[in-house]
Amino acid sequence: MSTVKSQIGFAPIHLSNYERDLVRTVRTFARTREFPPSGDSPTRGGFDRDFSIELSAHGWVGMTIPAEYGGSARSGVERCLVISELLAAGAPLGAHWTADRQTAPSLMLNGPESLRRALLPEIASGRCLMAGGFSEPDSGSDLASVRTRARRVEGGWSITGRKIWTTDAHRADYIEVLCRTSDSERKHEGLSLIVVPMDAEGIQVNPIESMDGERHFNEVVLDEVFAREDWLIGEEGSGWKQLTAELALERSGPERYLTTFPLFESFVRSRSLAAGSNEAHPLIGRIIAQQIGLREMSLSIARQVDLGGSPVAEAAMAKDLGTELEQLLVDQLWAFRDETLEPAPEADRLREFLDINRLRSAVFTTAGGTNEVLRLLVGRQLDQWAKTRKDWVLRSPLAETVFEFANGILDADPAARSAPRGELDPASARLLDVLREGGFLGVSVPEAFGGGGGSYQDALDVVAGAAYAGLSTPIIEGSVLAGFLLEQGAQAFSWDSGLAVYADSDVTAEVVDGDIVLSGRINTLRWAEFASTVVIPFELDGATRIATVDVADLSLERLPADIAGEPVHAVRLHNVLPKTVGECESNLAALTAELGRRAALARAVAMAAVLQRCAEMTIDYAAQRRQFGKPIAHFQAVQTHLTRLASEAQRVAVVVDAARKDAEEGGHLPFGPVAAAKVLTGDAAIGAARTAHQVHGAIGVTMEYLLQRFSRRLWAWSLVDGTSEEYARLLGRRACASELGAWKLITSTEGGVEND
Ligand SMILES: Cc1cc2nc3c(=O)[nH]c(=O)nc-3n(C[C@H](O)[C@H](O)[C@H](O)COP(=O)(O)OP(=O)(O)OC[C@H]3O[C@@H](n4cnc5c(N)ncnc54)[C@H](O)[C@@H]3O)c2cc1C
């Protein structure tokens, strides 16, 4: 498979055995402790210096610090895994947080050596509390406008200024101060980061009470405070670059979606206990689906940092999506606060979590850089992103070839773009002929069974290539499902000359005059118009069997084509004699579940390709279309649309990749990531189509313009192979069914630990 190149990129993560073991060890450690709900620290659990020191003894503080400075010399990914387990359990990490997350990596990267020697061992011991002195009363989002100054004095610097919102300054050992060390025409130049001990003369800390009554942050007044020459991080004047890199670490960590996790887990537990609480399952499932995506994003960013990258835009995207989820989570669970629940201690705990997080939730999208400003950051790279993301969809020569075929059909005949409502899409019908001639119809079926000898992944690439061009194929109903069933029933089929399709049905079998006959109804049989055979699994006398039925032996009832222009029929079977019947070893329920997962992932892959194309088209259009004398992309309202569209497409891509990498391993597809991919694509589809049309204005709704081919597919496919609501309900139900159910599902990708 080709590598995915992109300006904003999230490469899939594969965990090593060591990393998986590490997760198990930390999980056992964290889950055997009881951490009370804490309002002490808004974004990193509670605050407990002794606990930080205890974690250090396990090697879980200063994990990325080299051994020569007292650290454990582990990777950022390992740190991310450890932190995730601890945050999910509600462990108090506030006492070592900033030093461990930001200061240590910055010192390792920029030096100087004297400061490394002085601080890194202390950080690794869990005993160093660092405050971040960046914001000022008049410098919030526009951080480069800070006015705190450092002037050279003998042996160092003298710093004067006022910092505000400085978390933990009242109990910190040191503060990193962003200050101006020289003047420059450009405000981002001439800034430096200097470390100052909090007990230095001239520092005054004034507490600020936040609306929950806690004292997390402070005003810090610096009056001629002396700082050592060699405690300036890196080079003088390079503070902005260093700070941006530090903030990327601050923004992309698991705390950006896991701060509210203990609340969520308490809610899930309460649903497990409450009778008749099924109505919350879809809500729980949707939250889990998003958390799976965010976990993948944050691990991927950590890996990029390990490889020496500076994924600033990726971090901004992850923080935007993560903190928005955290806020939404609190908003949605809040409605359950005053419900009467048994047992009382669990209900009380949930209520306490809700109150704490309700009051905190106002800061999620502000601290660490506001989401509006982060979107501007992402927005600057959107053009480049749109140009390079094609590689993600067309990742193999097969996907590329199918895309070229499909695109060629639309290019050669503009009339083929037209697909009036209820009628068959002519371009997709032509593509079907091309695929048949090219021998692609049975792409994932082994040659021994008459197919192309490719894999499930190959079928996904064909589906994606066609979808990215705005065309449909029967590859899911055919090769992916019918082909798989025929293989299970050890039946060959001539895919070069025919098409076999599968549809979920309630067909039953009985033996009449010594022959097996089938009866029942298939409500939605897709692509039967082009098929020679329908494949039907059934159970008889406790054994699973796979039947093939000639389409000619069925009376098909033609329904209007769906809004993507795909043919749909209904079929009633009454004592129909199958052409062949094969035996299958699996039990029917397990087989049907596997078929469901294969179909759901394939549909998600198709929809992810369409979402990607929608985002690219829209970004491109907004860069070309001029109104009021400039491209509409230059208006902030439009740019927000574009950024959200790209973020949604990217989140979907990450989860689809997570599910695909599990499929790469072969065999059984795990439920968690597949369900998450279906939930996220289904949910993103409607909003993405709406946004894409909004940005395109009138041109977007014409038959001639290609956007309609994508939005129609998003709408139509959001109802096929399971809706997002159905999959969210299933995810939610599973989460409620066992202890740690939600967390196990979130970590259930191959990049995680617990496969179900
Ligand atoms: C709990 C908490 C802890 C914090 N801890 C620290 C800390 O330890 N150290 C530290 O230095 N700072 C800290 N901060 C400060 C934080 O970084 C700032 O609050 C943040 O950068 C935003 O600045 P501001 O609050 O002044 O809002 P402003 O910048 O005034 O923004 C107000 C509103 O205007 C919007 N806005 C501003 N500019 C633009 C633009 N160009 N386009 C679109 N919208 C815009 C913003 O998105 C926001 O909605 C903390 C804040 C909180 C809430």
The ligand as a Tripos MOL2 file, in Angstrom:
@<TRIPOS>MOLECULE
LIG
   53    58     1     0     0
SMALL
NO_CHARGES

@<TRIPOS>ATOM
      1 C1         -8.6370   27.2510   32.4960 C.3       1 LIG1
      2 C2         -7.6520   28.0820   31.7450 C.ar      1 LIG1
      3 C3         -6.3110   27.9030   32.0000 C.ar      1 LIG1
      4 C4         -5.3850   28.6900   31.3480 C.ar      1 LIG1
      5 N1         -4.0720   28.5340   31.6570 N.ar      1 LIG1
      6 C5         -3.1700   29.3220   31.0770 C.ar      1 LIG1
      7 C6         -1.8010   29.2080   31.4360 C.ar      1 LIG1
      8 O1         -1.4120   28.3820   32.2590 O.2       1 LIG1
      9 N2         -0.9230   30.0440   30.8570 N.ar      1 LIG1
     10 C7         -1.2990   30.9630   29.9380 C.ar      1 LIG1
     11 O2         -0.4450   31.6680   29.4430 O.2       1 LIG1
     12 N3         -2.6110   31.1160   29.5710 N.ar      1 LIG1
     13 C8         -3.5350   30.3160   30.1290 C.ar      1 LIG1
     14 N4         -4.8570   30.4480   29.7690 N.ar      1 LIG1
     15 C9         -5.2360   31.4890   28.8470 C.3       1 LIG1
     16 C10        -5.6720   30.9850   27.4730 C.3       1 LIG1
     17 O3         -4.5530   30.5700   26.7400 O.3       1 LIG1
     18 C11        -6.4360   32.1390   26.8130 C.3       1 LIG1
     19 O4         -7.6510   32.2400   27.5140 O.3       1 LIG1
     20 C12        -6.6780   31.9290   25.3480 C.3       1 LIG1
     21 O5         -5.4760   31.9930   24.6380 O.3       1 LIG1
     22 C13        -7.6710   32.9780   24.7980 C.3       1 LIG1
     23 O6         -7.3550   34.2750   25.1660 O.3       1 LIG1
     24 P1         -8.4820   35.2200   25.8390 P.3       1 LIG1
     25 O7         -9.1080   34.4750   26.9450 O.co2     1 LIG1
     26 O8         -7.8580   36.5060   26.1200 O.co2     1 LIG1
     27 O9         -9.5980   35.3840   24.7040 O.3       1 LIG1
     28 P2         -9.5650   36.3870   23.4670 P.3       1 LIG1
     29 O10        -8.3270   36.2080   22.6890 O.co2     1 LIG1
     30 O11        -9.9070   37.7610   23.9170 O.co2     1 LIG1
     31 O12       -10.7660   35.8190   22.6110 O.3       1 LIG1
     32 C14       -12.1480   36.0980   22.9030 C.3       1 LIG1
     33 C15       -12.9850   35.5040   21.7760 C.3       1 LIG1
     34 O13       -12.6200   36.1020   20.5190 O.3       1 LIG1
     35 C16       -12.2690   35.0990   19.5830 C.3       1 LIG1
     36 N5        -11.1860   35.5900   18.7390 N.ar      1 LIG1
     37 C17       -10.0500   36.2320   19.0890 C.ar      1 LIG1
     38 N6         -9.3130   36.4870   18.0290 N.ar      1 LIG1
     39 C18        -9.9550   35.9950   16.9510 C.ar      1 LIG1
     40 C19        -9.6870   35.8980   15.5620 C.ar      1 LIG1
     41 N7         -8.5560   36.4040   15.0240 N.pl3     1 LIG1
     42 N8        -10.5950   35.2840   14.7740 N.ar      1 LIG1
     43 C20       -11.7220   34.7450   15.3070 C.ar      1 LIG1
     44 N9        -12.0270   34.8030   16.6070 N.ar      1 LIG1
     45 C21       -11.1540   35.4010   17.4140 C.ar      1 LIG1
     46 C22       -11.7960   33.9290   20.4240 C.3       1 LIG1
     47 O14       -11.8950   32.7210   19.7300 O.3       1 LIG1
     48 C23       -12.7380   33.9900   21.5970 C.3       1 LIG1
     49 O15       -13.9430   33.3560   21.2630 O.3       1 LIG1
     50 C24        -5.8010   29.6730   30.4070 C.ar      1 LIG1
     51 C25        -7.1550   29.8410   30.1500 C.ar      1 LIG1
     52 C26        -8.0780   29.0650   30.8000 C.ar      1 LIG1
     53 C27        -9.5260   29.2640   30.4970 C.3       1 LIG1
@<TRIPOS>BOND
     1     1     2 1
     2     2     3 ar
     3     2    52 ar
     4     3     4 ar
     5     4     5 ar
     6     4    50 ar
     7     5     6 ar
     8     6     7 ar
     9     6    13 1
    10     7     8 2
    11     7     9 ar
    12     9    10 ar
    13    10    11 2
    14    10    12 ar
    15    12    13 ar
    16    13    14 ar
    17    14    15 1
    18    14    50 ar
    19    15    16 1
    20    16    17 1
    21    16    18 1
    22    18    19 1
    23    18    20 1
    24    20    21 1
    25    20    22 1
    26    22    23 1
    27    23    24 1
    28    24    25 2
    29    24    26 1
    30    24    27 1
    31    27    28 1
    32    28    29 2
    33    28    30 1
    34    28    31 1
    35    31    32 1
    36    32    33 1
    37    33    34 1
    38    33    48 1
    39    34    35 1
    40    35    36 1
    41    35    46 1
    42    36    37 ar
    43    36    45 ar
    44    37    38 ar
    45    38    39 ar
    46    39    40 ar
    47    39    45 ar
    48    40    41 1
    49    40    42 ar
    50    42    43 ar
    51    43    44 ar
    52    44    45 ar
    53    46    47 1
    54    46    48 1
    55    48    49 1
    56    50    51 ar
    57    51    52 ar
    58    52    53 1
@<TRIPOS>SUBSTRUCTURE
     1 LIG1         1 GROUP 0 **** ****
